[in-house]
Amino acid sequence: MLKHIQTDQLRLGMYIHELGGSWMDNPFWRGAFLLDKKQDLKTIRSTGIKEVWIDDSKGLGIEGGEDEKTIAAEIEATLAEADVSGKQIERADIAQEAARAAMIFSRSKQAVTSMFNEARMGKALSADDALPIVEEISLSVMRNPDALISLARLKNMDDYTYMHSIAVCALMVSLARQLGLDEAQIRQAGLAGLLHDVGKMMIPLEILNKPGKLTDAEFDAVKSHPSQGHKMLLNGTGISDIALDVCLHHHEKVDGSGYPERLTAEHISLYAKMGAVCDVYDAITSNRPYKRGWEPAESIRKMAEWSKGHFDTTIFHAFIKSIGIYPTGSLVRLESGNLGVIIGQTSESLLKPILKVFFSIKTNARIPPELLDLSQLGCKDKIVSHEDPAMWNIQDIQEVWSGMATVQ
């Protein structure tokens, strides 16, 4: 039987039928599930969700026979244990992790370039060569999910395929964590992201980087890269079915208009749906020889317009939560008449990130940088629009938020 309870009555063993609030408040990708993880209880309690529907035919009810003090003590003990387990890896601020992320990115690029070039020459790919890269990227994302993902967006165009693979790996890891996947699944999602575009090694560079419109024959060649990559991975060692699936199906769309097999939503796996979102986001935010990348916030807006036919809605919403409606590195205009760059997200609201305010629209000049957390009580300012740094002649947006030079 369904019962409506307050969030502070939730206990492990209850079956959640539905969480209250909008999708932006819901910290999970699945709608109904058994509450059996301490960290999940802590996560729900940390959100703005006040009410929950439970199904006591599938889990504990609110009449368990214990007195209220016993139940309250049990809940507090569960939350305390979740606090301890959640502190295994210390979270770093954006400036700390940006420096480490730059080194990880540089090492990863060298390793991926070597691995992919050897694959082009016929050497079989090995998961043992790729997993250490995934592990380093995953640890960076755990310390601060914004740093490496934002740095990875700033690519050297000549190395796009290699750097895109690293970026999609990081995005897949971040999304997998948002979806609540376990550590083994997160690792496999990251590996799938790293290897998803390996088939492009078999496509001539003059086609991949052609500045003008592709001919039909050239477009067919580009569209062959999932199948080419799938064949390469089949010949590899230790490559999981997840990586094979994402490589072959990351260009499928839920309405059946994708390629190579025109699969519809029910036939596309969770991981391939994740790969589709991560691949597109990094592609449209990156500068290419034939187009300038869109700003992160504009990219999210565009993807939301496409989401009905292209992406799985639940996966796309989880992706937005993993990077923010205004991702790190986005330039935004504030109601106060200043410009700020996003440097981090808050648990309070996707619409209330942390910014570094550094530019006055009124004077058209830089001002002393100041941190502003829009989620803090008493903060009267708010974001009114995203902005293009080029329109304000801001050439050093990366240095403003991270203090790092452009990734090479």
C-alpha positions as CSV (number, residue, x, y, z in Angstrom):
1,M,0.0,0.0,0.0
2,L,1.3,3.5,-0.9
3,K,1.8,5.8,2.1
4,H,2.8,9.5,2.1
5,I,5.5,10.3,4.7
6,Q,7.9,13.1,5.6
7,T,11.5,12.7,4.5
8,D,12.7,12.6,8.1
9,Q,10.7,9.4,8.6
10,L,12.6,7.5,6.0
11,R,14.6,4.4,7.1
12,L,16.7,1.8,5.4
13,G,14.5,-1.0,4.2
14,M,11.7,1.2,3.0
15,Y,10.6,1.0,-0.7
16,I,10.5,4.5,-2.3
17,H,7.7,4.7,-4.8
18,E,8.1,8.4,-5.6
19,L,10.1,11.3,-4.3
20,G,8.4,14.7,-4.0
21,G,9.5,17.8,-5.9
22,S,10.7,18.4,-9.4
23,W,13.2,16.4,-11.3
24,M,15.9,19.0,-10.4
25,D,15.4,18.1,-6.7
26,N,15.5,14.3,-7.3
27,P,19.0,13.1,-6.7
28,F,18.4,9.7,-8.4
29,W,17.9,8.6,-11.9
30,R,15.4,5.9,-11.0
31,G,12.0,6.7,-9.8
32,A,11.2,3.8,-7.5
33,F,13.7,1.7,-5.6
34,L,14.4,-0.1,-2.3
35,L,16.3,2.3,0.1
36,D,19.1,-0.1,1.1
37,K,22.2,2.2,1.0
38,K,23.1,4.5,3.9
39,Q,24.6,7.1,1.5
40,D,21.3,7.2,-0.4
41,L,19.4,8.1,2.8
42,K,21.9,10.8,3.5
43,T,21.6,12.2,0.0
44,I,17.8,12.4,0.2
45,R,18.0,14.1,3.6
46,S,20.4,16.7,2.1
47,T,18.0,17.8,-0.6
48,G,15.1,20.1,-0.5
49,I,12.7,17.1,-0.7
50,K,10.2,17.2,2.2
51,E,7.8,14.4,1.3
52,V,8.0,10.8,0.0
53,W,5.6,8.1,-1.2
54,I,6.6,4.6,0.1
55,D,5.1,1.2,-0.8
56,D,5.0,-0.8,2.4
57,S,4.0,-4.0,0.4
58,K,7.6,-4.0,-0.9
59,G,9.5,-2.7,2.1
60,L,9.3,-1.5,5.7
61,G,6.3,0.6,6.7
62,I,6.1,3.3,9.3
63,E,4.5,1.0,11.9
64,G,7.4,-1.2,12.7
65,G,6.7,-1.9,16.4
66,E,9.6,0.2,17.7
67,D,9.1,3.4,19.7
68,E,9.9,6.8,18.1
69,K,13.1,7.2,20.1
70,T,14.5,3.9,18.9
71,I,13.6,4.7,15.3
72,A,15.2,8.2,15.6
73,A,18.4,6.8,17.0
74,E,18.6,4.2,14.2
75,I,18.2,6.9,11.6
76,E,20.8,9.1,13.2
77,A,23.2,6.2,13.4
78,T,22.7,5.4,9.7
79,L,23.4,9.0,8.7
80,A,26.5,9.1,10.9
81,E,27.9,6.0,9.2
82,A,27.1,7.5,5.8
83,D,29.2,10.5,6.8
84,V,32.1,8.3,7.7
85,S,32.0,6.3,4.5
86,G,31.5,9.4,2.4
87,K,34.8,10.9,3.6
88,Q,37.1,8.3,2.1
89,I,38.3,10.7,-0.7
90,E,38.6,14.3,0.3
91,R,36.9,16.8,-2.0
92,A,39.2,19.4,-3.4
93,D,38.3,22.9,-4.4
94,I,38.4,23.9,-8.1
95,A,41.8,25.6,-7.9
96,Q,43.5,22.6,-6.2
97,E,42.0,20.1,-8.6
98,A,42.6,22.2,-11.7
99,A,46.3,21.9,-11.3
100,R,46.2,18.1,-10.7
101,A,43.6,17.7,-13.5
102,A,45.9,19.5,-16.0
103,M,48.7,17.0,-15.3
104,I,46.3,14.0,-15.5
105,F,45.0,15.4,-18.8
106,S,48.5,15.7,-20.2
107,R,49.5,12.2,-19.2
108,S,46.2,10.7,-20.4
109,K,46.6,12.4,-23.7
110,Q,50.0,10.9,-24.3
111,A,48.8,7.5,-23.3
112,V,45.6,7.6,-25.4
113,T,47.5,9.0,-28.4
114,S,50.0,6.1,-28.3
115,M,47.3,3.5,-27.7
116,F,45.1,4.7,-30.5
117,N,47.9,5.1,-33.0
118,E,49.1,1.6,-32.2
119,A,45.5,0.4,-32.8
120,R,45.5,2.2,-36.2
121,M,48.6,0.2,-37.1
122,G,46.9,-3.1,-36.2
123,K,47.9,-3.7,-32.6
124,A,45.1,-5.2,-30.5
125,L,43.7,-2.9,-27.8
126,S,44.0,-4.1,-24.2
127,A,41.8,-3.1,-21.3
128,D,44.9,-3.3,-19.1
129,D,46.5,-0.4,-21.0
130,A,43.3,1.7,-20.8
131,L,42.1,1.1,-17.2
132,P,44.9,3.0,-15.4
133,I,43.9,6.1,-17.4
134,V,40.3,5.6,-16.4
135,E,41.3,5.2,-12.8
136,E,43.3,8.5,-12.7
137,I,40.4,10.3,-14.4
138,S,37.9,8.7,-12.0
139,L,39.8,9.8,-8.9
140,S,40.0,13.4,-10.3
141,V,36.3,13.4,-10.9
142,M,35.7,12.2,-7.3
143,R,37.8,14.9,-5.8
144,N,36.1,17.6,-7.9
145,P,33.9,16.7,-10.9
146,D,34.2,20.2,-12.4
147,A,37.9,20.6,-12.8
148,L,39.0,18.0,-15.4
149,I,35.7,18.1,-17.3
150,S,36.0,21.9,-17.7
151,L,39.7,21.7,-18.7
152,A,39.0,18.9,-21.2
153,R,36.6,21.2,-23.0
154,L,39.5,23.4,-24.0
155,K,41.1,21.2,-26.6
156,N,43.9,21.6,-29.1
157,M,42.0,21.1,-32.4
158,D,44.8,18.9,-33.9
159,D,44.4,16.3,-31.2
160,Y,40.6,16.4,-31.0
161,T,39.9,12.7,-31.2
162,Y,42.3,11.8,-28.4
163,M,41.2,14.6,-26.1
164,H,37.5,14.1,-26.9
165,S,38.0,10.5,-25.7
166,I,39.4,11.7,-22.4
167,A,36.6,14.2,-22.0
168,V,33.9,11.7,-22.7
169,C,35.5,9.3,-20.2
170,A,35.4,11.9,-17.5
171,L,31.8,12.8,-18.4
172,M,30.8,9.2,-18.3
173,V,32.4,8.7,-14.8
174,S,30.6,11.8,-13.5
175,L,27.3,10.7,-15.0
176,A,27.6,7.2,-13.7
177,R,28.2,8.5,-10.2
178,Q,25.1,10.7,-10.5
179,L,23.1,7.7,-11.6
180,G,24.2,5.8,-8.5
181,L,26.1,3.0,-10.3
182,D,28.6,1.0,-8.3
183,E,32.3,1.3,-8.6
184,A,32.8,-1.6,-11.1
185,Q,30.0,-0.1,-13.3
186,I,31.5,3.4,-13.0
187,R,34.9,2.0,-14.1
188,Q,33.3,0.2,-17.1
189,A,31.4,3.4,-18.1
190,G,34.6,5.3,-18.0
191,L,36.4,2.7,-20.1
192,A,33.5,2.8,-22.6
193,G,33.8,6.6,-22.8
194,L,37.6,6.4,-23.4
195,L,37.2,3.8,-26.2
196,H,33.9,4.9,-27.8
197,D,35.5,6.8,-30.8
198,V,38.5,4.5,-31.5
199,G,36.9,3.7,-34.9
200,K,37.8,7.3,-36.0
201,M,41.4,6.1,-36.2
202,M,40.3,4.4,-39.5
203,I,38.8,7.6,-41.0
204,P,41.1,9.9,-43.0
205,L,41.9,13.1,-41.2
206,E,41.0,15.2,-44.2
207,I,37.5,14.0,-43.8
208,L,37.3,14.3,-40.0
209,N,38.6,17.9,-40.1
210,K,37.1,19.0,-43.4
211,P,35.9,22.6,-42.9
212,G,33.1,22.5,-45.5
213,K,30.1,20.3,-46.0
214,L,30.8,16.6,-46.4
215,T,29.9,14.8,-49.5
216,D,27.5,11.8,-49.2
217,A,30.4,9.4,-49.6
218,E,32.5,11.3,-46.9
219,F,29.5,11.3,-44.5
220,D,29.1,7.6,-45.0
221,A,32.8,7.2,-44.1
222,V,32.3,9.1,-40.9
223,K,29.2,7.2,-40.0
224,S,31.2,3.9,-40.3
225,H,33.3,4.7,-37.3
226,P,31.1,3.0,-34.7
227,S,31.2,-0.3,-36.7
228,Q,34.9,0.1,-37.4
229,G,35.6,0.7,-33.7
230,H,33.5,-2.2,-32.7
231,K,35.5,-4.5,-34.9
232,M,38.8,-3.2,-33.4
233,L,37.5,-3.7,-29.9
234,L,36.3,-7.3,-30.7
235,N,40.0,-8.1,-31.5
236,G,41.2,-6.6,-28.2
237,T,41.8,-8.2,-24.9
238,G,39.7,-7.7,-21.7
239,I,37.3,-5.3,-23.5
240,S,33.9,-5.5,-21.8
241,D,30.5,-5.9,-23.4
242,I,29.7,-2.4,-22.1
243,A,32.6,-0.9,-24.0
244,L,31.7,-2.8,-27.1
245,D,28.0,-1.7,-26.8
246,V,28.8,2.0,-26.3
247,C,31.3,2.0,-29.2
248,L,28.7,0.6,-31.6
249,H,25.6,2.4,-30.3
250,H,26.6,5.9,-29.1
251,H,25.1,7.5,-32.2
252,E,21.7,5.8,-31.8
253,K,18.7,8.1,-30.9
254,V,15.7,7.1,-28.9
255,D,13.3,7.9,-31.7
256,G,15.1,5.4,-34.0
257,S,16.7,8.0,-36.3
258,G,20.3,7.3,-35.3
259,Y,23.0,4.9,-36.7
260,P,24.3,2.3,-37.4
261,E,21.2,0.1,-36.5
262,R,18.4,2.7,-36.0
263,L,17.6,1.3,-32.6
264,T,14.7,2.8,-30.7
265,A,14.7,3.6,-26.9
266,E,13.7,0.2,-25.6
267,H,16.6,-1.5,-27.5
268,I,19.3,1.0,-26.5
269,S,21.2,0.1,-23.3
270,L,21.6,2.4,-20.3
271,Y,25.4,2.8,-21.1
272,A,24.8,3.6,-24.8
273,K,22.2,6.3,-23.8
274,M,24.8,7.7,-21.4
275,G,27.4,7.7,-24.2
276,A,25.1,9.5,-26.6
277,V,24.6,12.4,-24.1
278,C,28.3,12.7,-23.1
279,D,29.6,12.4,-26.7
280,V,27.3,15.2,-28.0
281,Y,27.9,17.6,-25.1
282,D,31.7,17.4,-25.5
283,A,31.5,17.6,-29.3
284,I,29.3,20.8,-29.4
285,T,31.3,22.6,-26.6
286,S,34.6,22.0,-28.4
287,N,36.3,24.1,-31.1
288,R,36.7,22.3,-34.3
289,P,38.3,23.4,-37.6
290,Y,34.9,23.9,-39.1
291,K,33.1,25.6,-36.2
292,R,33.6,27.3,-32.9
293,G,32.2,25.4,-29.9
294,W,29.2,26.7,-28.1
295,E,29.4,27.9,-24.5
296,P,28.5,25.2,-21.9
297,A,25.2,26.7,-20.8
298,E,24.1,27.3,-24.4
299,S,25.0,23.7,-25.2
300,I,22.7,22.4,-22.4
301,R,19.9,24.6,-23.7
302,K,20.3,23.3,-27.2
303,M,20.5,19.7,-26.0
304,A,17.3,20.2,-24.0
305,E,15.6,21.2,-27.3
306,W,16.8,18.0,-29.0
307,S,16.2,15.7,-26.0
308,K,12.8,14.4,-26.9
309,G,13.9,12.5,-30.0
310,H,17.7,12.3,-29.4
311,F,18.3,11.5,-25.8
312,D,16.7,9.5,-23.0
313,T,15.0,12.2,-20.9
314,T,15.9,10.6,-17.5
315,I,19.5,10.2,-18.5
316,F,19.7,13.7,-19.8
317,H,18.3,15.1,-16.6
318,A,20.9,13.2,-14.6
319,F,23.6,14.5,-16.9
320,I,22.4,18.1,-16.2
321,K,22.6,17.4,-12.5
322,S,26.2,16.0,-12.9
323,I,27.5,19.1,-14.6
324,G,25.0,21.8,-13.8
325,I,22.6,23.9,-15.8
326,Y,25.4,26.5,-15.8
327,P,28.5,24.2,-16.0
328,T,31.9,25.3,-14.6
329,G,33.6,27.7,-16.9
330,S,30.3,29.3,-18.1
331,L,30.2,33.1,-18.2
332,V,26.9,34.5,-16.9
333,R,25.3,37.9,-16.4
334,L,24.0,38.8,-13.0
335,E,21.0,40.9,-12.0
336,S,23.4,43.2,-10.3
337,G,24.9,44.2,-13.6
338,N,28.1,42.2,-13.2
339,L,29.6,39.2,-15.1
340,G,30.8,36.1,-13.3
341,V,32.3,32.8,-14.2
342,I,30.9,29.6,-12.7
343,I,33.5,27.8,-10.5
344,G,31.3,25.1,-8.9
345,Q,27.9,23.7,-8.2
346,T,25.9,23.7,-4.9
347,S,23.6,21.1,-3.4
348,E,20.9,23.7,-2.9
349,S,19.9,24.3,-6.5
350,L,21.1,23.9,-10.0
351,L,20.1,27.5,-10.5
352,K,22.3,28.7,-7.7
353,P,26.0,27.8,-8.4
354,I,29.1,29.4,-7.0
355,L,30.7,32.1,-9.1
356,K,33.7,34.3,-9.4
357,V,32.4,37.8,-10.1
358,F,35.1,39.8,-12.0
359,F,33.6,42.2,-14.6
360,S,31.2,45.2,-14.4
361,I,28.9,45.7,-17.3
362,K,28.2,49.3,-16.2
363,T,31.8,50.4,-16.4
364,N,32.8,47.8,-19.1
365,A,35.8,47.0,-17.0
366,R,37.3,44.3,-14.7
367,I,36.7,44.6,-11.0
368,P,38.5,42.9,-8.1
369,P,37.4,39.2,-8.2
370,E,34.9,38.1,-5.6
371,L,33.4,34.7,-4.8
372,L,29.7,34.6,-4.7
373,D,27.6,31.6,-3.6
374,L,24.1,32.2,-4.9
375,S,22.7,29.5,-2.6
376,Q,23.6,31.4,0.6
377,L,20.8,32.8,2.6
378,G,20.6,36.6,2.2
379,C,22.2,36.5,-1.3
380,K,20.0,38.8,-3.4
381,D,21.8,38.4,-6.7
382,K,20.8,35.9,-9.4
383,I,21.7,34.8,-12.9
384,V,19.7,36.4,-15.7
385,S,21.5,35.0,-18.8
386,H,24.5,33.2,-20.0
387,E,27.0,35.2,-22.0
388,D,29.6,34.7,-24.7
389,P,33.1,35.7,-23.5
390,A,34.0,36.9,-27.0
391,M,31.2,39.5,-26.9
392,W,32.9,41.1,-24.0
393,N,36.5,40.6,-25.3
394,I,37.3,38.2,-22.4
395,Q,40.1,36.0,-23.7
396,D,41.2,34.5,-20.5
397,I,38.0,32.9,-19.1
398,Q,39.9,29.7,-18.3
399,E,42.5,31.5,-16.2
400,V,39.8,33.4,-14.4
401,W,38.1,30.3,-13.0
402,S,41.0,27.9,-12.7
403,G,44.3,29.9,-12.8
404,M,45.5,27.4,-15.4
405,A,46.8,28.1,-18.9
406,T,45.1,26.5,-22.0
407,V,45.5,22.7,-22.1
408,Q,47.9,21.6,-24.8
